[in-house]
Amino acid sequence: MAERSPIIVCEDVPLNQARRMSRGPRMDPELYHVRKEQIESLDNTAIRLTLPEGTHPPTMKHCILRVAAELSIPVTVRNVPGGVLFWRSTDEDFQQATEVVQRLQVIRKPPRTTRRSTRRRG
């Protein structure tokens, strides 16, 4: 019995629509709108999201940050057991992040600019 080749379905797509498709959010549009509404409604509360099975916390964190960046709303996201927690960033959050960055920069070793030869001349 001969194997059948898979049927490939092609359709014409307007060029401007194709350009938007490639740059659009890489998440389910319904999920995108829910996140957008949640971020827009942030006031002085935090939102805890329980992650659906198969979704990793870093993936959801980047999703939230991407939507917040589009809305120009600063958001702080933290991983918590079973999900993520996020809220509208405050001056205190920015100050704490700056302090952490400064501490980490002191700990980091400066990059070596030249290689030293292990062989001695002479």
TORVEXVEX-885394 format. One record per residue (C-alpha): residue number from 1; y, x, z. Coordinates in Angstrom, 2 decimals. Layout:
{node NUM, {Y, X, Z}}
...
REM end
This chain:
{node 1, {0.00, 0.00, 0.00}}
{node 2, {3.37, 1.44, -0.99}}
{node 3, {6.10, 1.71, 1.60}}
{node 4, {9.21, -0.34, 1.04}}
{node 5, {12.53, 1.38, 1.14}}
{node 6, {14.96, -0.08, 3.66}}
{node 7, {17.47, -2.53, 2.28}}
{node 8, {21.00, -1.20, 2.58}}
{node 9, {23.76, -3.78, 2.73}}
{node 10, {27.18, -2.73, 1.51}}
{node 11, {30.44, -4.61, 1.65}}
{node 12, {33.95, -3.92, 0.44}}
{node 13, {36.51, -3.38, 3.20}}
{node 14, {40.27, -3.17, 2.61}}
{node 15, {41.52, 0.37, 3.11}}
{node 16, {44.08, -0.49, 5.82}}
{node 17, {41.38, -2.30, 7.81}}
{node 18, {39.02, 0.66, 7.42}}
{node 19, {41.66, 3.02, 8.79}}
{node 20, {42.17, 0.83, 11.85}}
{node 21, {38.43, 0.54, 12.43}}
{node 22, {37.96, 4.26, 12.72}}
{node 23, {40.77, 4.69, 15.27}}
{node 24, {40.16, 1.58, 17.31}}
{node 25, {38.66, 1.48, 20.76}}
{node 26, {35.01, 2.43, 20.76}}
{node 27, {34.13, -0.28, 23.22}}
{node 28, {33.28, -3.93, 22.96}}
{node 29, {36.54, -5.80, 22.16}}
{node 30, {35.83, -8.36, 24.87}}
{node 31, {35.36, -5.60, 27.45}}
{node 32, {38.57, -3.95, 26.20}}
{node 33, {40.62, -7.14, 26.72}}
{node 34, {39.15, -7.71, 30.19}}
{node 35, {40.10, -4.14, 31.22}}
{node 36, {43.55, -4.59, 29.70}}
{node 37, {44.15, -7.78, 31.69}}
{node 38, {42.89, -6.15, 34.88}}
{node 39, {45.15, -3.14, 34.48}}
{node 40, {48.19, -5.27, 33.63}}
{node 41, {47.59, -7.40, 36.73}}
{node 42, {47.43, -4.41, 39.12}}
{node 43, {50.06, -4.76, 41.79}}
{node 44, {49.37, -3.44, 45.26}}
{node 45, {45.61, -3.92, 45.16}}
{node 46, {42.67, -1.94, 43.84}}
{node 47, {39.86, -3.20, 41.64}}
{node 48, {36.26, -2.21, 42.20}}
{node 49, {33.99, -2.42, 39.17}}
{node 50, {30.26, -2.56, 39.61}}
{node 51, {28.82, -0.78, 36.62}}
{node 52, {26.29, -2.55, 34.43}}
{node 53, {22.95, -0.83, 34.01}}
{node 54, {23.12, 1.97, 31.46}}
{node 55, {26.85, 2.64, 31.95}}
{node 56, {27.81, 5.94, 33.53}}
{node 57, {30.84, 6.28, 35.85}}
{node 58, {32.59, 8.93, 33.68}}
{node 59, {32.29, 6.64, 30.65}}
{node 60, {33.92, 3.74, 32.50}}
{node 61, {36.57, 6.05, 33.98}}
{node 62, {37.59, 7.26, 30.51}}
{node 63, {37.59, 3.67, 29.25}}
{node 64, {39.98, 2.60, 32.03}}
{node 65, {42.23, 5.62, 31.55}}
{node 66, {42.37, 5.06, 27.78}}
{node 67, {43.42, 1.42, 28.16}}
{node 68, {45.96, 2.33, 30.87}}
{node 69, {47.46, 5.04, 28.66}}
{node 70, {47.95, 2.52, 25.85}}
{node 71, {49.80, 0.27, 28.30}}
{node 72, {51.80, 3.21, 29.76}}
{node 73, {50.60, 2.33, 33.25}}
{node 74, {49.61, 5.26, 35.51}}
{node 75, {46.23, 4.57, 37.06}}
{node 76, {44.11, 6.42, 39.62}}
{node 77, {40.34, 6.11, 39.19}}
{node 78, {37.75, 7.10, 41.78}}
{node 79, {33.96, 7.05, 41.60}}
{node 80, {32.34, 5.02, 44.37}}
{node 81, {28.65, 4.29, 44.93}}
{node 82, {27.52, 1.84, 42.27}}
{node 83, {30.78, 1.75, 40.33}}
{node 84, {34.39, 2.82, 40.06}}
{node 85, {37.55, 1.91, 41.93}}
{node 86, {40.98, 1.98, 40.30}}
{node 87, {44.57, 1.14, 41.17}}
{node 88, {48.12, 1.66, 39.94}}
{node 89, {49.12, 5.25, 40.80}}
{node 90, {51.82, 5.81, 43.39}}
{node 91, {54.05, 8.79, 44.14}}
{node 92, {51.62, 9.73, 46.90}}
{node 93, {48.75, 9.87, 44.37}}
{node 94, {50.79, 12.15, 42.08}}
{node 95, {51.70, 14.41, 45.01}}
{node 96, {48.08, 14.66, 46.13}}
{node 97, {46.92, 15.48, 42.58}}
{node 98, {49.60, 18.18, 42.28}}
{node 99, {48.48, 19.75, 45.57}}
{node 100, {44.85, 19.80, 44.45}}
{node 101, {45.78, 21.45, 41.16}}
{node 102, {47.80, 24.11, 42.96}}
{node 103, {44.91, 24.84, 45.35}}
{node 104, {42.45, 25.14, 42.49}}
{node 105, {44.74, 27.48, 40.54}}
{node 106, {44.94, 29.86, 43.50}}
{node 107, {41.15, 29.94, 43.78}}
{node 108, {40.57, 30.59, 40.08}}
{node 109, {40.30, 34.18, 39.03}}
{node 110, {42.73, 35.31, 36.36}}
{node 111, {41.05, 35.90, 33.00}}
{node 112, {40.23, 39.48, 32.10}}
{node 113, {42.28, 40.67, 29.17}}
{node 114, {40.37, 43.82, 28.28}}
{node 115, {36.75, 44.80, 28.48}}
{node 116, {35.90, 47.76, 30.57}}
{node 117, {33.28, 50.13, 29.35}}
{node 118, {30.43, 50.80, 31.74}}
{node 119, {29.89, 54.20, 30.17}}
{node 120, {31.85, 57.13, 31.51}}
{node 121, {33.39, 59.60, 29.17}}
{node 122, {33.58, 63.20, 29.82}}
REM end
